[in-house]
Structure formats: C-alpha cells, structure tokens
Amino acid sequence: MKFFDRNAIAPVLANGIKELKLDLNEQQHGQLLDYLALLAKWNSVYNLTSVRDPMQMVTHHALDSLAAVSAFEGAVSVLDVGAGGGLPGIVLAIARPDMKVALIDTVHKKTAFLTQVKAELGLANVTVHTARVEQLQVPHKFDVITSRAFADLSDFVNWSGHLLAEGGKFIALKGTAPADEQERLPSDWKVSELRAIQVPGLQAERHLVFIEKNQ
C-alpha cells in the first residue's frame, strides 16, 4: 500500500487493539488513525521512519508501541527520549490521556512534526523539547523515562538519569533481549525485569527492558 487508505487500515488497527485487550474509545481510535496519516504524509518529505508502507506502520509502529502500554500502568509523567516520529510517546499519550508525556529529540524537523501532531490531535498532555537529553533541565522529574530503538542501554541511562524522579524507572523498547548491553550498565543501575511482548501481526522478537537504581 503506497498511500494512506483509512478504510483499509482502520480494521487492522482495531483488531490489533482488541488483541492487546486495550480499552480505547472511538476518539482514541480516530486519533491513532490521524497520527498514522500524518506520519505517512510527513514521512514522504521529512524521512521520519524507514517504514514507507502505511499498513506496515500500523504493525511496526502503532501496535508495537501499544503493546507496551500496560507497562506504564501507574505512571503519571513520562519522558520519551529520541522520540523521532513520536514512538512510543505519541501513541502512549493517545492511549493514556491521564498521563503527561514529554518527547525530546535533537532534530528540528522531527520536533516540528511532533508539535504539529500535538496541535492537530489536540493532545493537551504532550510537551515537545528540541534538545540533547543530557542538557535538558525540567522543574519536575519523570517517574518513567522510555525510548524505542534509541541507544545502548548504558548511554540511555547515563544521558537521561538526571531527569528520573526518586524511585522512578527506565523502560526501553527493544527487539532482541540485549545481554551485552545489560552488562555494560553503570554499577548503580540494574535490569529489574526483562519482559517479552507479542505485537499483533508482527513476527519478530520484542522486549521491554525495565531498569531501576540499585537499593
């Protein structure tokens, strides 16, 4: 599929959401479709993602991010590092309107896209930062910091650790479970859980890596 066919994409997205047992209303379904349409449109000019087929964007991006939603249960404030085209941050913000989601990226064209998504979808719970994460300063720290295919786990923790609230955790969305990356973590951090997740329609390994401070 070369163009965004909403009628073809909507049922695939809806079935995936049902399979993930997520309780999303009609408005949230619509926002996810609007987001994917914007991603497909902007991607042709801005190269936000290597995935070109809008139908693949449903499985590889939307459902891949939605499969992680349950891991953020209880989270109030989340930072998505290296947010790129808004994955998983924008998807989390749509699925969890009660949760504040900040997205940070160094690339202006990507944050311009994210700002446009926020405006068009009316996502009042989203904040967008254009900066290097290691230089970001915020008045209130985050209880979860997440990233998807961003960097080595040790870099992820070292660069953004100053933004994590006391008792907070990192949740990294990864493909394979990266044993060597876990070994390189700074000594005061540990992998508290490695959770395999199943993404509807995607025959590939997916893991969530939970990282917390050693007590």
VMD Tcl script that draws the C-alpha trace (Angstrom):
set ca {
  {0.00 0.00 0.00}
  {1.63 3.22 -1.20}
  {-0.94 5.74 0.06}
  {-2.87 6.03 3.30}
  {-6.15 4.14 2.86}
  {-8.01 4.83 6.11}
  {-10.78 2.31 5.33}
  {-8.25 -0.50 4.88}
  {-6.08 0.49 7.85}
  {-8.83 1.13 10.46}
  {-9.94 -2.53 10.87}
  {-6.32 -3.79 11.11}
  {-5.64 -1.26 13.86}
  {-8.93 -2.04 15.64}
  {-8.27 -5.80 15.57}
  {-4.76 -5.29 16.94}
  {-6.08 -3.10 19.79}
  {-8.67 -5.77 20.59}
  {-6.00 -8.49 20.60}
  {-3.92 -6.39 23.03}
  {-7.03 -6.06 25.24}
  {-6.74 -2.28 25.39}
  {-9.82 -0.30 26.31}
  {-9.65 2.58 23.82}
  {-12.70 4.61 22.82}
  {-13.75 5.81 19.38}
  {-11.96 9.14 19.78}
  {-8.68 7.38 20.63}
  {-9.05 5.07 17.62}
  {-9.58 8.17 15.47}
  {-6.55 9.94 16.95}
  {-4.34 6.93 16.23}
  {-5.52 6.86 12.62}
  {-4.99 10.63 12.31}
  {-1.49 10.24 13.72}
  {-0.62 7.45 11.27}
  {-1.98 9.55 8.39}
  {0.22 12.49 9.44}
  {3.23 10.19 9.85}
  {2.74 8.77 6.34}
  {2.25 12.26 4.86}
  {5.24 13.92 6.55}
  {7.45 10.87 6.04}
  {7.46 11.36 2.27}
  {9.26 14.69 2.79}
  {10.97 14.51 6.20}
  {12.11 10.87 6.35}
  {10.83 10.29 9.90}
  {10.90 6.50 9.59}
  {12.35 3.91 7.21}
  {8.94 2.20 7.09}
  {7.23 3.52 3.95}
  {4.11 1.35 3.71}
  {1.24 2.83 5.79}
  {-0.10 -0.67 6.53}
  {3.32 -1.65 7.92}
  {3.24 1.50 10.05}
  {0.19 0.02 11.81}
  {2.04 -3.11 12.97}
  {5.66 -1.90 13.16}
  {4.85 1.42 14.83}
  {1.34 1.83 16.28}
  {0.71 -1.71 17.56}
  {4.38 -2.13 18.50}
  {4.04 0.91 20.80}
  {0.56 -0.04 22.02}
  {1.89 -3.44 23.11}
  {3.93 -1.58 25.75}
  {1.04 0.49 27.18}
  {0.30 -1.85 30.11}
  {3.92 -1.45 31.32}
  {3.19 2.22 32.06}
  {0.35 1.48 34.47}
  {0.52 3.89 37.40}
  {2.89 6.28 35.58}
  {1.95 9.96 35.85}
  {4.78 11.67 33.96}
  {6.80 10.06 31.15}
  {9.72 11.22 29.00}
  {10.29 9.68 25.55}
  {13.99 10.08 24.65}
  {14.97 10.24 20.98}
  {11.28 10.46 20.17}
  {11.79 10.73 16.40}
  {8.40 10.39 14.75}
  {6.66 10.03 18.12}
  {7.14 6.38 19.00}
  {6.21 5.35 21.58}
  {5.46 8.81 23.06}
  {2.57 9.99 20.88}
  {0.94 6.55 20.97}
  {1.25 6.46 24.78}
  {-0.22 9.95 25.04}
  {-3.25 8.90 22.96}
  {-3.76 5.63 24.85}
  {-3.25 7.26 28.27}
  {-4.71 10.80 28.20}
  {-4.39 10.89 32.02}
  {-0.58 10.66 31.72}
  {1.72 13.59 30.90}
  {4.12 12.70 28.09}
  {7.18 14.77 27.16}
  {9.05 13.99 23.94}
  {12.62 15.05 23.22}
  {14.70 14.90 20.05}
  {17.68 16.86 18.75}
  {16.36 17.04 15.16}
  {14.22 20.12 14.49}
  {12.23 18.61 11.62}
  {11.18 15.74 13.90}
  {10.10 18.00 16.76}
  {8.29 20.23 14.24}
  {6.31 17.14 13.22}
  {5.60 16.23 16.85}
  {4.41 19.78 17.56}
  {2.09 19.57 14.54}
  {0.71 16.20 15.74}
  {0.08 17.67 19.20}
  {-1.85 20.59 17.67}
  {-3.88 18.63 15.11}
  {-4.82 15.83 17.52}
  {-5.47 18.19 20.45}
  {-3.09 16.33 22.77}
  {-3.08 18.59 25.83}
  {-0.96 16.07 27.76}
  {2.02 16.33 25.36}
  {5.13 18.55 25.65}
  {7.83 18.66 22.95}
  {11.51 19.57 23.55}
  {14.19 20.18 20.90}
  {17.45 19.50 22.74}
  {20.05 16.95 23.74}
  {18.60 14.95 26.62}
  {21.78 15.28 28.70}
  {21.32 19.08 28.63}
  {17.60 19.10 29.41}
  {16.52 20.63 32.72}
  {12.91 20.38 33.93}
  {11.12 21.66 37.06}
  {9.58 18.25 37.78}
  {11.36 14.97 37.13}
  {9.75 11.97 35.39}
  {8.63 8.75 37.04}
  {9.27 6.79 33.82}
  {11.79 7.51 31.06}
  {11.34 5.47 27.91}
  {12.94 5.04 24.49}
  {12.42 2.88 21.46}
  {15.42 1.67 19.46}
  {17.29 4.75 20.71}
  {20.74 3.87 22.03}
  {22.80 1.43 24.05}
  {21.16 0.94 27.46}
  {24.19 2.38 29.28}
  {24.09 5.58 27.16}
  {20.33 5.83 27.64}
  {20.74 5.70 31.44}
  {23.84 7.92 31.60}
  {22.38 10.65 29.38}
  {18.95 10.88 30.99}
  {19.44 9.62 34.56}
  {19.38 13.18 35.96}
  {15.76 13.52 34.79}
  {14.42 10.44 36.61}
  {12.48 11.00 39.84}
  {13.39 9.19 43.04}
  {12.06 5.63 42.81}
  {11.43 6.00 39.06}
  {12.36 3.53 36.32}
  {13.52 3.31 32.74}
  {11.54 1.26 30.21}
  {13.42 0.61 26.97}
  {11.59 -0.88 23.98}
  {13.98 -3.29 22.29}
  {13.90 -6.03 19.69}
  {16.05 -8.86 20.98}
  {16.96 -9.01 24.66}
  {20.39 -7.31 24.66}
  {22.57 -9.29 27.12}
  {25.79 -7.38 26.31}
  {24.05 -4.03 26.81}
  {22.77 -5.14 30.21}
  {26.31 -6.00 31.27}
  {27.53 -2.51 30.34}
  {25.02 -0.72 32.61}
  {26.58 1.58 35.24}
  {27.11 -0.29 38.54}
  {24.40 1.63 40.39}
  {21.71 0.52 37.92}
  {20.21 -2.93 37.31}
  {17.75 -4.61 34.95}
  {14.81 -5.31 37.25}
  {12.73 -7.08 34.60}
  {13.01 -8.28 31.02}
  {9.54 -8.74 29.54}
  {8.84 -10.35 26.17}
  {5.85 -8.78 24.41}
  {3.78 -10.00 21.50}
  {2.83 -7.48 18.83}
  {-0.26 -8.43 16.77}
  {0.67 -9.10 13.15}
  {4.41 -8.82 13.80}
  {6.51 -11.97 13.65}
  {9.54 -10.56 15.44}
  {11.09 -10.55 18.88}
  {10.11 -7.63 21.09}
  {11.18 -6.96 24.67}
  {10.69 -4.33 27.33}
  {13.75 -3.72 29.48}
  {12.98 -2.29 32.94}
  {15.94 -0.58 34.61}
  {15.95 0.67 38.20}
  {18.52 2.00 40.65}
  {20.21 -0.47 42.96}
  {18.93 -0.03 46.50}
}
mol new
graphics top color blue
foreach p $ca { graphics top sphere $p radius 0.5 }
foreach p [lrange $ca 0 end-1] q [lrange $ca 1 end] { graphics top cylinder $p $q radius 0.2 }
display resetview
